[in-house]
Amino acid sequence: MRFGSDMAGRAEQGIGEPEEVAVAVAFLASDLVDALAGK
């Protein structure tokens, strides 16, 4: 099973560093979950 951050990193290979994109997407997803949970 692929995680969204892995897939985003692969999608951005031609634009940026996949590892950096994956980490950034993971942090953004975490922030979104926290915001939706009211934290």
CHARMM internal coordinates of N, CA and C (Angstrom, degrees):
IC EDIT
DIST 1 N 1 CA 1.4626
DIST 1 CA 1 C 1.5239
ANGL 1 N 1 CA 1 C 109.19
DIST 1 C 2 N 1.2878
ANGL 1 CA 1 C 2 N 116.59
DIHE 1 N 1 CA 1 C 2 N 133.17
DIST 2 N 2 CA 1.4652
ANGL 1 C 2 N 2 CA 122.35
DIHE 1 CA 1 C 2 N 2 CA 178.64
DIST 2 CA 2 C 1.5270
ANGL 2 N 2 CA 2 C 109.32
DIHE 1 C 2 N 2 CA 2 C -94.41
DIST 2 C 3 N 1.3090
ANGL 2 CA 2 C 3 N 115.60
DIHE 2 N 2 CA 2 C 3 N 142.75
DIST 3 N 3 CA 1.4495
ANGL 2 C 3 N 3 CA 120.86
DIHE 2 CA 2 C 3 N 3 CA 174.38
DIST 3 CA 3 C 1.5208
ANGL 3 N 3 CA 3 C 108.64
DIHE 2 C 3 N 3 CA 3 C -92.56
DIST 3 C 4 N 1.3206
ANGL 3 CA 3 C 4 N 116.39
DIHE 3 N 3 CA 3 C 4 N 153.63
DIST 4 N 4 CA 1.4559
ANGL 3 C 4 N 4 CA 120.75
DIHE 3 CA 3 C 4 N 4 CA -178.57
DIST 4 CA 4 C 1.5160
ANGL 4 N 4 CA 4 C 113.19
DIHE 3 C 4 N 4 CA 4 C -56.51
DIST 4 C 5 N 1.3325
ANGL 4 CA 4 C 5 N 116.54
DIHE 4 N 4 CA 4 C 5 N -38.05
DIST 5 N 5 CA 1.4600
ANGL 4 C 5 N 5 CA 119.03
DIHE 4 CA 4 C 5 N 5 CA -179.79
DIST 5 CA 5 C 1.5172
ANGL 5 N 5 CA 5 C 111.43
DIHE 4 C 5 N 5 CA 5 C -65.53
DIST 5 C 6 N 1.3316
ANGL 5 CA 5 C 6 N 117.62
DIHE 5 N 5 CA 5 C 6 N -36.95
DIST 6 N 6 CA 1.4700
ANGL 5 C 6 N 6 CA 120.64
DIHE 5 CA 5 C 6 N 6 CA 176.70
DIST 6 CA 6 C 1.5171
ANGL 6 N 6 CA 6 C 110.37
DIHE 5 C 6 N 6 CA 6 C -64.46
DIST 6 C 7 N 1.3242
ANGL 6 CA 6 C 7 N 115.92
DIHE 6 N 6 CA 6 C 7 N -44.36
DIST 7 N 7 CA 1.4614
ANGL 6 C 7 N 7 CA 119.82
DIHE 6 CA 6 C 7 N 7 CA -178.61
DIST 7 CA 7 C 1.5256
ANGL 7 N 7 CA 7 C 110.65
DIHE 6 C 7 N 7 CA 7 C -65.90
DIST 7 C 8 N 1.3284
ANGL 7 CA 7 C 8 N 117.14
DIHE 7 N 7 CA 7 C 8 N -39.95
DIST 8 N 8 CA 1.4628
ANGL 7 C 8 N 8 CA 120.28
DIHE 7 CA 7 C 8 N 8 CA 178.71
DIST 8 CA 8 C 1.5160
ANGL 8 N 8 CA 8 C 110.28
DIHE 7 C 8 N 8 CA 8 C -63.91
DIST 8 C 9 N 1.3078
ANGL 8 CA 8 C 9 N 116.56
DIHE 8 N 8 CA 8 C 9 N -40.84
DIST 9 N 9 CA 1.4615
ANGL 8 C 9 N 9 CA 120.41
DIHE 8 CA 8 C 9 N 9 CA 178.07
DIST 9 CA 9 C 1.5113
ANGL 9 N 9 CA 9 C 111.44
DIHE 8 C 9 N 9 CA 9 C -60.97
DIST 9 C 10 N 1.3087
ANGL 9 CA 9 C 10 N 117.18
DIHE 9 N 9 CA 9 C 10 N -41.60
DIST 10 N 10 CA 1.4640
ANGL 9 C 10 N 10 CA 120.93
DIHE 9 CA 9 C 10 N 10 CA 179.23
DIST 10 CA 10 C 1.5251
ANGL 10 N 10 CA 10 C 110.69
DIHE 9 C 10 N 10 CA 10 C -68.41
DIST 10 C 11 N 1.3141
ANGL 10 CA 10 C 11 N 117.03
DIHE 10 N 10 CA 10 C 11 N -37.35
DIST 11 N 11 CA 1.4613
ANGL 10 C 11 N 11 CA 120.64
DIHE 10 CA 10 C 11 N 11 CA -179.10
DIST 11 CA 11 C 1.5234
ANGL 11 N 11 CA 11 C 111.58
DIHE 10 C 11 N 11 CA 11 C -66.32
DIST 11 C 12 N 1.3160
ANGL 11 CA 11 C 12 N 117.06
DIHE 11 N 11 CA 11 C 12 N -28.99
DIST 12 N 12 CA 1.4586
ANGL 11 C 12 N 12 CA 121.65
DIHE 11 CA 11 C 12 N 12 CA -176.05
DIST 12 CA 12 C 1.5236
ANGL 12 N 12 CA 12 C 112.93
DIHE 11 C 12 N 12 CA 12 C -95.18
DIST 12 C 13 N 1.3181
ANGL 12 CA 12 C 13 N 118.68
DIHE 12 N 12 CA 12 C 13 N 10.75
DIST 13 N 13 CA 1.4623
ANGL 12 C 13 N 13 CA 120.90
DIHE 12 CA 12 C 13 N 13 CA -176.14
DIST 13 CA 13 C 1.5186
ANGL 13 N 13 CA 13 C 112.67
DIHE 12 C 13 N 13 CA 13 C -52.64
DIST 13 C 14 N 1.3046
ANGL 13 CA 13 C 14 N 118.28
DIHE 13 N 13 CA 13 C 14 N -41.06
DIST 14 N 14 CA 1.4515
ANGL 13 C 14 N 14 CA 120.75
DIHE 13 CA 13 C 14 N 14 CA -177.66
DIST 14 CA 14 C 1.5161
ANGL 14 N 14 CA 14 C 113.78
DIHE 13 C 14 N 14 CA 14 C -75.36
DIST 14 C 15 N 1.3363
ANGL 14 CA 14 C 15 N 117.61
DIHE 14 N 14 CA 14 C 15 N -12.58
DIST 15 N 15 CA 1.4595
ANGL 14 C 15 N 15 CA 121.58
DIHE 14 CA 14 C 15 N 15 CA -173.96
DIST 15 CA 15 C 1.5239
ANGL 15 N 15 CA 15 C 111.84
DIHE 14 C 15 N 15 CA 15 C -107.27
DIST 15 C 16 N 1.3219
ANGL 15 CA 15 C 16 N 117.62
DIHE 15 N 15 CA 15 C 16 N -44.42
DIST 16 N 16 CA 1.4539
ANGL 15 C 16 N 16 CA 121.54
DIHE 15 CA 15 C 16 N 16 CA -176.79
DIST 16 CA 16 C 1.5108
ANGL 16 N 16 CA 16 C 110.56
DIHE 15 C 16 N 16 CA 16 C -143.41
DIST 16 C 17 N 1.3101
ANGL 16 CA 16 C 17 N 115.38
DIHE 16 N 16 CA 16 C 17 N -170.24
DIST 17 N 17 CA 1.4592
ANGL 16 C 17 N 17 CA 121.11
DIHE 16 CA 16 C 17 N 17 CA 177.85
DIST 17 CA 17 C 1.5285
ANGL 17 N 17 CA 17 C 108.39
DIHE 16 C 17 N 17 CA 17 C -79.60
DIST 17 C 18 N 1.3257
ANGL 17 CA 17 C 18 N 118.47
DIHE 17 N 17 CA 17 C 18 N 121.58
DIST 18 N 18 CA 1.4652
ANGL 17 C 18 N 18 CA 121.02
DIHE 17 CA 17 C 18 N 18 CA -176.89
DIST 18 CA 18 C 1.5259
ANGL 18 N 18 CA 18 C 113.39
DIHE 17 C 18 N 18 CA 18 C -56.16
DIST 18 C 19 N 1.3240
ANGL 18 CA 18 C 19 N 117.18
DIHE 18 N 18 CA 18 C 19 N -38.63
DIST 19 N 19 CA 1.4655
ANGL 18 C 19 N 19 CA 119.68
DIHE 18 CA 18 C 19 N 19 CA -178.73
DIST 19 CA 19 C 1.5250
ANGL 19 N 19 CA 19 C 110.95
DIHE 18 C 19 N 19 CA 19 C -65.42
DIST 19 C 20 N 1.3341
ANGL 19 CA 19 C 20 N 116.65
DIHE 19 N 19 CA 19 C 20 N -41.83
DIST 20 N 20 CA 1.4642
ANGL 19 C 20 N 20 CA 120.25
DIHE 19 CA 19 C 20 N 20 CA 179.48
DIST 20 CA 20 C 1.5249
ANGL 20 N 20 CA 20 C 110.93
DIHE 19 C 20 N 20 CA 20 C -65.95
DIST 20 C 21 N 1.3098
ANGL 20 CA 20 C 21 N 116.38
DIHE 20 N 20 CA 20 C 21 N -41.98
DIST 21 N 21 CA 1.4671
ANGL 20 C 21 N 21 CA 120.41
DIHE 20 CA 20 C 21 N 21 CA 178.92
DIST 21 CA 21 C 1.5197
ANGL 21 N 21 CA 21 C 110.03
DIHE 20 C 21 N 21 CA 21 C -63.48
DIST 21 C 22 N 1.3310
ANGL 21 CA 21 C 22 N 117.21
DIHE 21 N 21 CA 21 C 22 N -42.24
DIST 22 N 22 CA 1.4611
ANGL 21 C 22 N 22 CA 121.11
DIHE 21 CA 21 C 22 N 22 CA -179.67
DIST 22 CA 22 C 1.5175
ANGL 22 N 22 CA 22 C 110.92
DIHE 21 C 22 N 22 CA 22 C -62.08
DIST 22 C 23 N 1.3247
ANGL 22 CA 22 C 23 N 117.11
DIHE 22 N 22 CA 22 C 23 N -43.09
DIST 23 N 23 CA 1.4683
ANGL 22 C 23 N 23 CA 120.71
DIHE 22 CA 22 C 23 N 23 CA 179.46
DIST 23 CA 23 C 1.5257
ANGL 23 N 23 CA 23 C 110.27
DIHE 22 C 23 N 23 CA 23 C -65.59
DIST 23 C 24 N 1.3273
ANGL 23 CA 23 C 24 N 117.00
DIHE 23 N 23 CA 23 C 24 N -43.80
DIST 24 N 24 CA 1.4611
ANGL 23 C 24 N 24 CA 120.52
DIHE 23 CA 23 C 24 N 24 CA -179.97
DIST 24 CA 24 C 1.5248
ANGL 24 N 24 CA 24 C 111.24
DIHE 23 C 24 N 24 CA 24 C -61.81
DIST 24 C 25 N 1.3257
ANGL 24 CA 24 C 25 N 117.07
DIHE 24 N 24 CA 24 C 25 N -43.11
DIST 25 N 25 CA 1.4652
ANGL 24 C 25 N 25 CA 120.87
DIHE 24 CA 24 C 25 N 25 CA 179.24
DIST 25 CA 25 C 1.5228
ANGL 25 N 25 CA 25 C 110.39
DIHE 24 C 25 N 25 CA 25 C -64.82
DIST 25 C 26 N 1.3235
ANGL 25 CA 25 C 26 N 117.21
DIHE 25 N 25 CA 25 C 26 N -38.89
DIST 26 N 26 CA 1.4674
ANGL 25 C 26 N 26 CA 120.44
DIHE 25 CA 25 C 26 N 26 CA 178.99
DIST 26 CA 26 C 1.5261
ANGL 26 N 26 CA 26 C 110.56
DIHE 25 C 26 N 26 CA 26 C -62.53
DIST 26 C 27 N 1.3350
ANGL 26 CA 26 C 27 N 117.29
DIHE 26 N 26 CA 26 C 27 N -43.49
DIST 27 N 27 CA 1.4643
ANGL 26 C 27 N 27 CA 120.35
DIHE 26 CA 26 C 27 N 27 CA 178.31
DIST 27 CA 27 C 1.5229
ANGL 27 N 27 CA 27 C 111.13
DIHE 26 C 27 N 27 CA 27 C -64.74
DIST 27 C 28 N 1.3254
ANGL 27 CA 27 C 28 N 116.90
DIHE 27 N 27 CA 27 C 28 N -43.08
DIST 28 N 28 CA 1.4635
ANGL 27 C 28 N 28 CA 119.95
DIHE 27 CA 27 C 28 N 28 CA 178.75
DIST 28 CA 28 C 1.5217
ANGL 28 N 28 CA 28 C 111.52
DIHE 27 C 28 N 28 CA 28 C -62.95
DIST 28 C 29 N 1.3185
ANGL 28 CA 28 C 29 N 116.94
DIHE 28 N 28 CA 28 C 29 N -40.70
DIST 29 N 29 CA 1.4629
ANGL 28 C 29 N 29 CA 120.52
DIHE 28 CA 28 C 29 N 29 CA 178.45
DIST 29 CA 29 C 1.5221
ANGL 29 N 29 CA 29 C 110.63
DIHE 28 C 29 N 29 CA 29 C -63.82
DIST 29 C 30 N 1.3199
ANGL 29 CA 29 C 30 N 116.46
DIHE 29 N 29 CA 29 C 30 N -40.59
DIST 30 N 30 CA 1.4622
ANGL 29 C 30 N 30 CA 120.75
DIHE 29 CA 29 C 30 N 30 CA 178.49
DIST 30 CA 30 C 1.5272
ANGL 30 N 30 CA 30 C 110.45
DIHE 29 C 30 N 30 CA 30 C -63.22
DIST 30 C 31 N 1.3327
ANGL 30 CA 30 C 31 N 116.55
DIHE 30 N 30 CA 30 C 31 N -44.05
DIST 31 N 31 CA 1.4643
ANGL 30 C 31 N 31 CA 120.42
DIHE 30 CA 30 C 31 N 31 CA 177.40
DIST 31 CA 31 C 1.5252
ANGL 31 N 31 CA 31 C 111.35
DIHE 30 C 31 N 31 CA 31 C -61.22
DIST 31 C 32 N 1.3230
ANGL 31 CA 31 C 32 N 116.88
DIHE 31 N 31 CA 31 C 32 N -40.31
DIST 32 N 32 CA 1.4619
ANGL 31 C 32 N 32 CA 120.92
DIHE 31 CA 31 C 32 N 32 CA 179.12
DIST 32 CA 32 C 1.5218
ANGL 32 N 32 CA 32 C 111.01
DIHE 31 C 32 N 32 CA 32 C -63.57
DIST 32 C 33 N 1.3165
ANGL 32 CA 32 C 33 N 117.10
DIHE 32 N 32 CA 32 C 33 N -44.43
DIST 33 N 33 CA 1.4662
ANGL 32 C 33 N 33 CA 121.08
DIHE 32 CA 32 C 33 N 33 CA 178.94
DIST 33 CA 33 C 1.5217
ANGL 33 N 33 CA 33 C 109.81
DIHE 32 C 33 N 33 CA 33 C -61.34
DIST 33 C 34 N 1.3386
ANGL 33 CA 33 C 34 N 117.02
DIHE 33 N 33 CA 33 C 34 N -43.96
DIST 34 N 34 CA 1.4646
ANGL 33 C 34 N 34 CA 120.51
DIHE 33 CA 33 C 34 N 34 CA 178.59
DIST 34 CA 34 C 1.5286
ANGL 34 N 34 CA 34 C 111.10
DIHE 33 C 34 N 34 CA 34 C -61.97
DIST 34 C 35 N 1.3285
ANGL 34 CA 34 C 35 N 116.81
DIHE 34 N 34 CA 34 C 35 N -42.23
DIST 35 N 35 CA 1.4641
ANGL 34 C 35 N 35 CA 120.45
DIHE 34 CA 34 C 35 N 35 CA -179.50
DIST 35 CA 35 C 1.5247
ANGL 35 N 35 CA 35 C 111.00
DIHE 34 C 35 N 35 CA 35 C -64.81
DIST 35 C 36 N 1.3209
ANGL 35 CA 35 C 36 N 116.26
DIHE 35 N 35 CA 35 C 36 N -42.04
DIST 36 N 36 CA 1.4630
ANGL 35 C 36 N 36 CA 119.56
DIHE 35 CA 35 C 36 N 36 CA 179.57
DIST 36 CA 36 C 1.5225
ANGL 36 N 36 CA 36 C 111.94
DIHE 35 C 36 N 36 CA 36 C -68.54
DIST 36 C 37 N 1.3269
ANGL 36 CA 36 C 37 N 116.71
DIHE 36 N 36 CA 36 C 37 N -28.53
DIST 37 N 37 CA 1.4612
ANGL 36 C 37 N 37 CA 121.23
DIHE 36 CA 36 C 37 N 37 CA 179.50
DIST 37 CA 37 C 1.5271
ANGL 37 N 37 CA 37 C 111.54
DIHE 36 C 37 N 37 CA 37 C -83.85
DIST 37 C 38 N 1.3334
ANGL 37 CA 37 C 38 N 117.19
DIHE 37 N 37 CA 37 C 38 N -6.92
DIST 38 N 38 CA 1.4531
ANGL 37 C 38 N 38 CA 120.98
DIHE 37 CA 37 C 38 N 38 CA 178.89
DIST 38 CA 38 C 1.5097
ANGL 38 N 38 CA 38 C 113.78
DIHE 37 C 38 N 38 CA 38 C 79.99
DIST 38 C 39 N 1.3087
ANGL 38 CA 38 C 39 N 117.06
DIHE 38 N 38 CA 38 C 39 N 24.05
DIST 39 N 39 CA 1.4769
ANGL 38 C 39 N 39 CA 120.37
DIHE 38 CA 38 C 39 N 39 CA 179.44
DIST 39 CA 39 C 1.5003
ANGL 39 N 39 CA 39 C 111.01
DIHE 38 C 39 N 39 CA 39 C -86.14
END
COOR INIT
IC SEED 1 N 1 CA 1 C
IC BUILD
